[in-house]
Amino acid sequence: MRASLAVRERLAASDPGNALWQRDLSVSHNQIGDLLTAQGDLAGAGAAYRADLAIAERLAASDPGNAGWQRDLSVSHIKIGDLLQAQGDLAGAGAAYRASLAIIERLAASDPGNADWQRDLSVSHEKIGDLLTAQGDLAGAGAAFRASLAIRERLAASDPGNAGWQRDLSVSHNKIGDLLTAQGDLAGAGAAYRASLAIAERLAASDPGNAGWQRDLSVSHNKIGDLLTAQGDLAGAGAAYRASLAIIERLAASDPGNADWQRDLSVSHEKIGDLLTAQGDLAGAGAAYDASLAIAKRLAAMDPANTEWQHDLAASHSKIGDLLQAQGDLAGAGAAVRASLAIAERLAASDPGNAGWQRDLSVSHNKIGDLLTAQGDLAGAGAAYRASLAIAERLAASDPGNALWQRDLSVSHNKIGDLLTAQGDLSGAGAAYRASLAIAERLARLDPEGSESECEEEGPLYSIEYRASIVLPACRSCESDHRDLEDVDLPGRNAREGLFGRLRRLFSRATPSEVPIFIPIRRVRAALFDRLRMLPRRPAPPVPEGHAAKAVCCSVYAHPRVPRGQTSMVHMISHNVQQT
């Protein structure tokens, strides 16, 4: 590939006015960029894609009526957008994707019967949808994904025998499914995923030797498995995950040198591990995680410069660490979590501008903090939590509109608050919790209907949970407010506004002697409940000697089985802590 590039560079230099040779050179840069991206060399890929873009811009400007060159420019912008998104520069990626969309919209409007341009337009809408999802704008993402789906439905209907368009339609159904899952509409998500699965099954059956379609079928089974897990059907989820695993095992065995299929196999083992963990089979989960880790280690060792594989390895270590901690093996958990942290530190240092890797590093520090807390090393935990907080603050400040980063910052403040409470610094804890509440209020205003979708460190949050965690004072004069808060069932927006108002009143009436104690509630998973109930909670932090307190923790959430827009529930749980 580089030999071809060298030849084209000489030809283009010998006759700069030859547009065809310039375009050939642009294509070579594009191919080099794709290769470097696959190898994890994002900086090198960026240089190649920008060289491609510069040529495409010159050609398009030299002949604005040349539709082919306009399309080339649109594709170049998409490549830049993909790169910037991979590097965590969502604002830059958005600018690139919108530049591409503007070009392809003009082309598609100029010739509505041109199916290729219609498909390009569907791709551009999908890219915008992916970006808005990453930025937490689910409403905007939904509009983009549905625009893409509408085009693909028309194309697929116009030529049912076109397998490529059928596959595009399957992908769009999956995107809609992912969006609806994030919004808590699991019934709608299920319909979308099953529509995708039906297409994937037809394509795979029509050509069993087509490895790409077999892989698509494996992905569809995984999507169904994720959905069933969220709905609490762990047996059904297991069947789906194992169907996916069987396909990818065959593919990986047929070509052991295919790194992509090996990676898919690692992911499938990990999903089986997650399922077994949810079922309480920690031994079986450990075997699955170990199988995933073994593949991740081989891939990472095969190409240490491949940042994606290094990232996968860090994630595998983290899974093992979580499992070992759950089994009470804190020493083993520590080794695994620190192995994950070491990789996260190297990746973050190798590209300080990559926001995704910075976030991973923040999450790793939090995991170290959790582990040290469990071991009783509160000083060490504090250092870890503050390292995480520093990163979360930088990310949140760099993009105030990114809901995920804002929520990360809220979580970091809560962890600092938990630590300070355990250390007896109740004033500091209160400040941390108030900082978390301030973020929660901002996010609530941005998403008044409760359609927030967030990710915990370990995976997707399948029920819609808005976690407004706060400490409440043990104030006798506030007893009526406490009773008011304990059982509230109001229409979505009013529930939130009423809740936050009452919390503010309680704070304003507290005195320094009224001790706030924070009791965190774990996230709500629809998979584990038939009714609106909370998961078991961690014990409250110890009450400092000589104090008594009443603590109330709240979580506002909409259960996925409740039709969207009808009801949000505020579930309050009170604990009385008395001095001994």
N, C-alpha and C positions, 0 to 999 in steps of 0.2 A: 504494500500500500504506500509506504514511504518512497519506494522506488518510482511508483507512478506519479506521486506528488512532485518528485524532483524533476522528472521529465516535463510535466505540465508547467512547472515554474519556469523552466528554460524556454519553453515555447511561448508562454505568455510574455516573458521578458523580451523575447526577440521581436514580438509584434504586439505591442500594447493595445493597438486599435482593433485587433482581431477578437470580436466579441465571443465567438465560440470557444476560442482557447481560454479566454478569461472565465467563461462559465465552467469549462472543464476543470480549471484550477479551483474554482469555488466548490465544485463537487468533491474534489480531492480533500480540501480542507474539512469539508463536512464529514467525510468518511473517517478522517483521522480523529476528528472530534468524537465521533461515535465510538471508535476503538478505545480512545483514552477514557471516555466515560465508563465503558464496560470494565476497564481496568482499575477504575476508582481514582484516576488522575484528573480530578475536576479542574485544577488550575491549568493543566496542559490542554484539556478539552476546551476550556474557555478561550484560550488563545487561538485554537483552531477554528472554533465557531465564529469568533469575531473577525478572523481573516475572511472567512466565508461571507459573513454579513457585509463586510466592507465592499467586496466585489459585487454582491447582489444589489447593494444600494446604488453603486455606480451604474450598473447595467440598467436597473429599473428607471433611474433618473434620466439616462440617455435616450430612452424610448418608452415613455409612459404608456403608450398604446400596445406594447408588447405584453400580452397576457401571460405568456410563459415566464417572462422575467419577473413580472409582478408576483406570480405564484411562487417563484423561487425565493423572492424576498419575504413572502409570508412564511414559508417554511423555515427560513433562516431565523426569523424572529421567534418562532416556536422553539427552535433548538436552544436559543439563548434563554428563553423563558424556562425551559426544562432544567437547564444548567443552574440558573439562579435559584430556582425553587429547591433543587437538590442541595444548594449551598445555604439555604435558609433565608435568602434575600427575597421575601415574598413581594415587597413593593416593586423591586426591579423586575421580578418575574411577571407581575401584573401588567406593568408597562409594556413588556415584550409581547405578552399574549394579546393584549388589546391592539397593539400595532398590527399583529398578524390578522386578528379578527377584522379590523377595519379594511384591510386589503381584500380579504377573501369575501367579505360582504359585498364589496363593490363588484368583484368578479361574478359572484353568484347572481347578483341582481341584474348584471348585464346579459346573462344567458341562463335563465332559470332551468332550461332543459339540459344543461351540462351536468351530468351526474357526478363527475369527478369533483367539480367545484362545490356541488352540494355536499358531498362527503367531506371535503376539506372544511366546509363551514361547520359541519357537525363536530368535527375534531376540535376546531377552535372553541366552540361553545363548551365542549367537554373539558378542555384545558382550563377555561375560565372557571368552570364549576369546581374542578379539583383545587384550584387556587383559593377560591372563596371558602371552600370547605376547610382548608388549612388555616384560613384566617378567622374561622368561626362564624362566617356569614352564611348560615344554612339557608336562609330565605333566598338570598342571591344565588347561592349554589343550586338550589332547586330550580330556579327559573332557567339557569344555564343548562342544567342537565335535561330539563324537559324540552328545551329548544333543540338540543342535540337529538333526543329521542324521537321527536316529531319528524325530523328530517330522515332519520334512519328507518322509521316505520314506513315512510313513503317510498324510500329506495327499496327496502326489502319487499314491499308489496308490489312494486313495479316489476320486479324480477326475482320471484321466489327461488329460482335455481341458482342465483348468485350467492355462493357460499360466503364470500367475503362480506357482503352486506348483511347476510344472516348473522354472521359472527359479530359484526358491529352492533347489530340490534341486541344481541345477547349481552354484550359489554354494557350497553346503555341501560338495560334492565338491571344489571348488577349495580351500576352507579346509583340508580334511583333507589334500589334496595338498601344500599349503604346509607344514603341520605335519610331515608325513612327510619332506618334503625337508629341513626343518631338523633332523630327527632322523637323517638319513642313510639312510632307507629309500627309496631311489630307485625300487625296483620297486613298492612300495606306492603311492608318490606318483604314479607313471606310471599305475597302474590308476585312481586317483582323478581325475587330470586327464583321462584319456580318457573316463571316465564323464561328466564335466562337458562335455567337448567334444561327445560324442554328443548330449546334450540341446541344447546351443547350436546344433549343426548342424540338428537337427530344427526347432527354433523359427525359426531364420533362414530355412530352406527353406519353412516353412509361411506365412511372411509376409515376402517379400523387401523390402517397403517399410517394415518396422518397423526404424527406425534403431537403437533400443535393443538389439534382438536381434542386429543386425549387429555392433554394438559389442561385445556379449557374446562373439560368435564370435571377434572380433579378439583379445579378452583371452585366450580359451581357447587360441588358436594361440600367443600369447606364452608362456603357461604351459608348453605342450608344448615350445616352443623353449628355455625356461630349463632344463627337465628334460633334454632331449637334450644341451644344452651341458654340464650336470653329468655326464652319462654319457659324454662324449667324442665324441658323434655330431654333429660340427659341421656336416656336410653336411645332416643331418636337421633340425638346429636352424635352419640357414639357410632351409630350405624353409618351416618353421613361421613364422619371423619375417617372411618375405616374404609369406606368405599373410595374416598380420595386417596388414602394411603396406599391401597392396593394398586391403583392406577399408577401412582408416582413411583412405587417400588418397581413395577414392570418397566417403566421408562428408564429409571436410573440403572436397573440391571442390564437393559439392552445397550446402554452406552455409558459405562462408568466414567468416561472422560468428559461427559457433558456436565459442566459445573452448574449450570442453571438447574438441571434436574436434581443434582445432588443437593442443591440449596432447597429446592422444593421439598425434597424428602426430609431434610432437617426441619423445615417448617411444619410438615405433617406430624412428625414425631412430637414436636412441641405442642401442637394442638391436642394430640392424644394425652400428653402429660397434663395440660391444663384441665382437660375433662376429668381425668382420674383424680386430680387434686380436688376438684369440685365434688367428686363422689366420695372423697375421703380415703381413696386408695393411694396413700402416699408412697408405698413401695412400688406399685405399678407406675405411678407418675415419675418416680425417680429413674426407673429403667427407661422410660420414654425420653425424659430430659437428657439422660446420659447418651442415648442414641443420637439425639439431636446435637448435643455438644461434640460428640466424636466427629460428626460430619463437619460441623463448623470449624473445629480445630484443623482438620485436614485441608479444608479450603483456604483457611487463613494462612496456614503454613505453606501452601502451594504458591500463594502470591501475597506476600506480606504487604505489598504496596496497594492492594485492593481494599480501599476503605470500606466498601459495603460489606465485605466478608469479615473485616475486623469488627465492624459494628455488630454483625450477626453473632460473632464470637462473644462480644461483650454482653449481648442480650442473653445468650445461653448461660454464661456464668451467673448472670443475675437471677435467672430462673432457678438454677441449682441453689443459689444462695437463699432465695426465698423458701424453697422446699426444706433445706436443711435447718433453717431457722424455725420453721413450723414443726420440725421433728425434734427441736430442742438441741440440735448440734450447733451451738453458737460458734465453736471454733471452726468447724467446717464451713459454716455459713460465712464467717469472716474471710476465710481464704477465697471463697468464690466471689464475694462482693468486692473484695479488694482487687481481684484479677479483672473484674469488670471495670472498676474504677481506673485501673492502670491503662486500660485500652482507651477509655473515654478521655482520659487526660492527654494521651498521645494524639488522638484524633482532634481534640479541641486545640491543642497547641500547633498542630500541623496546618490548621486553617482557622485562625481566630474569628474570621468573618462568617464562618458557617454557623448560623444560629441553631440549626438542628443539633449539631454536635455540642454546642454550648449547653443546650437544654439537656441533652443526655448526661453531660457532666454534672449539671445541677441535680438531676434525679439520682445519679450515683452517690453524690455527697449525702443526699437525704437518706439513702439506704444505709450508708455507713453510720449516719447519725442514729437511725432506728436500731441498728445492731448494737452500737455502743450503749444506747439507752437500756436495751435489754440486758446488757452485761453490767449495768450499773455505773458505767464510766460517763457521768453526766458532763464533765468538763470536755472530754473528747467529743461527745455528741454535740455539744454546743459549737465547737470549732467546725464540725462537719455541717451542721445546719446553717451556720452563718456563711460558710463557703457557698452553699447552695443558694441562700438568700441573696448574696451579692450578685450571682449570675442571673437569678430570676429578676432582680431589680433592673439590671442592665437591659435584659431582653424586653421587659415590660415597658421600660422608658423608650426603647428604640421603636416600638410599634404599639402605641396605646390602644389601637383598634383590634389587636390580636387577642381574642377572648381566651384562648388556651394559655398564652403567656401571662395574661392578667390572673387567670385562675391559679396558675403555678405560683405566682407571687402570693396569692391568698393562702395557698397551702403552706408555703414556706413560713409565712407569719404565724400560722397556726402551730406549726412544729416548734418554732421558737417559743411561742406561748406555752405549749405543753412542757417544754424543757424548763422554762423559768418557773412555772407553777411547781414542778417537782423539786426545784431548788429553793422554793420558798420566796422567790422574788415576785410577789403578787402584783406589785405596781408595774413591773416590766411586762409581766404576762398580760395584764389588762391592756397595756399599750399595743402589744402585738396582736391581741384579739381584735382590738378596735380597728387596727390597720387592715386586718382581714375583712372585718365587717364593711369597711368603707368600699373595698373592692367588690364585695358581694352586692352591695347596693347599686354600684355602677353597672355591674353586669345584669342585675335584675331590671334596671331601667332600659338597658339595651335589648333585653329579651323578656318583655313583660308576660308573654304567654307561656313561658316555661319550656321553650323548645331548645334549651341549651344542650349542646353535646360536648362532653369533655372526655379526656382520657386520663385515667389514673396511670401511675407509673407502670403498672403491669399490663394494662390492656384496656379495651373499650368499655365505657360505662353504658350498659345496655338499657337500664331504666333511666328515665330523665330525672336527675337529682339536682336540685339547687341547694348546696350545703351552706347554710348561713350559721356558722358556728360562733357562739359568743358566750361569754361568762355573764351570769346574772347575780346580783348581790343578795345576800341574806338579809333583806330589809323587811321588817314586819309591816311597815306602812305600805309595802308593795304587794302584800299578799293577794289583794283583789286582782292585780295585774297578772300575778303568777297563775291564778285560777283561770283568768281570761285566756291565757295562752295555752292552757293544757289541752283543750279540744276545740280546734277551729276548723271549720269546713266552709270556706268561702270561694266564690268564683276566683279564678286564677290570679288576676292582677290585684284585686282587692285584698286577697289573702297575703300577698307579699308586702304590699304597701302598709297594710295594717300591722303585720308582724314587725317590720322594721321600725315603724313608729313606736310601737310598744317597747321594743328593745331600747330605743333611744330614751324613752321616758324612764325606764328602769335605771339606765346608766346615770341620767341626770340627777336622780334622787338618791343615788348611792353615796355613802360616806366612806372615807378611807378605812374605817374600822370594819366595814362590812365586806367580808372576804369573798372575792370571786373565785370559784373553782370551775375549771373547764372539764367537761366530760365529752370527749369526741364520740361521735356515732359513725360507725362504718357506713360505707356507701350502700345504697339499696340496690339489690339485684332482683329483678323480676323473676329470675330463674328460681329463686329460693322461697317465693311466697305465693300463697293462694289469695291472701288478703294483704291489705296495707299494713305490713308489720316490719319492724326493724330487725336487722341482724344483731347477734349478740354483741354487746359493747365491751370495749376494753375497760378495765377497772379505772375508777377515778384516780387522779394523782393524789398522793398523800396530803392530808390536811395538815398544815403547819401546827405544831404544838401550841395549845392555848387558844385555838380558834374554833369556831363553829361556822358552818356555812350551809346554804342551800344552793344547789346548782341545777340549772336547767339547760339542756342542749336542744337545739331545734334543727330539723331538716325539712325543707320544703320541696316537695317533689310531686310529679304527676305519674301515677301508675300507668304503664303502657296499655293495660287492659281497659282503662277508662277512656272513652272517646275524647279525642283532643278538643280542648276548649270548653269542656263541660265542667271539670272539677280539678282543682289543685288541692292537695291536702297539706295541712300544717300539723305535723305529729310532734307533740311535745312529751318529753319524758322527764320527770322530776325525781331528784334524789335528795333525801335529807341526810346530812352528815353531822353528827353530834359529837361534841367533845367528850372524851372518855375520862 
